[in-house]
Amino acid sequence: MIEFVNAKINIGLNIVGKRADGYHDLETVFYPVGLRNGLPAVPYPFCDVMEISERNADDPEGYELRNVRFIFGGDSIDCDPEKNLVVKGVKRMIEYSEANGMKIDLPPLTMRLEKHLPSGAGMGGGSADCVAAMKLMRLKLQEYGYAVPDDDMLRGIAAGLGADCAVFVANRAAYAEGIGDVLEPLEDFLAGKWVVVVKPDIFISTAAAFAGVTVARPAESLRRLIERPIEEWKDCIVNDFEPSLFPVYPELERLKTALYAEGAIYASMTGSGAALYGIFHDEETAQKACQNIDAPYKTLLQL
């Protein structure tokens, strides 16, 4: 079983409150990106690849948990295996099945992740991998006759692992509140638009990003602002991390300015960075922007 894993961008991100548990309440719009990449009309690679299969004798060594061997390839992942969201997601799936039936006795399995989505980008690549692993493990557990969660339950389990994990269960545009786990599905209101993603060689920790943010509820909800024509977004839809991060990392502001200079109708940092994106009406303009902008990482996506 194979899953091709896409990412997301945040359209607007308002930090509206601080919670007693240390987390922040927010409002944002999650929009999946990369779903069409790899098709003949969009031949720009952009995905991670996840696979689960029964163990072969020639499978390489890897981290093991409950008879599942994890093999990580592609771009390096700077994380201890037991802290990896993929491992945590599979563990939660097994725990769910055991709590709702008999003890799990799996044959030896191998789960492979080939990592290509940019890390430290604010695009939810790690969260997407987590949910992809959970979905594949759900199919495998179901194949062996064990109890598995439906999508509603899976969203709850995923939300307990990461604030933006839940959105990848349905993997569609959604308005989000809470810590990012209270979701209202939206229509694909940007279908057919093109996106250029650029990322400088910068790593921004989530803790450092939140340390500089100002908590405030905007005068008008993002849920209403997103309904305005996209040409108006640059004047009213913001990412609350930008005012504190741009002075510290001027390269971020340079790239946002470059996206607008190349014809983007809206540009923003996604999540807490360090990737930025620009939305374009057509492929030709987006292609030229991707070629002209100087950045260590850049790619072209169709929404």
Summary of the structure (lengths in Angstrom):
residues: 303
radius of gyration: 19.6
end to end distance: 25.6
largest distance: 60.7
contacts: 1008
relative contact order: 0.18
helix: 31%
strand: 26%
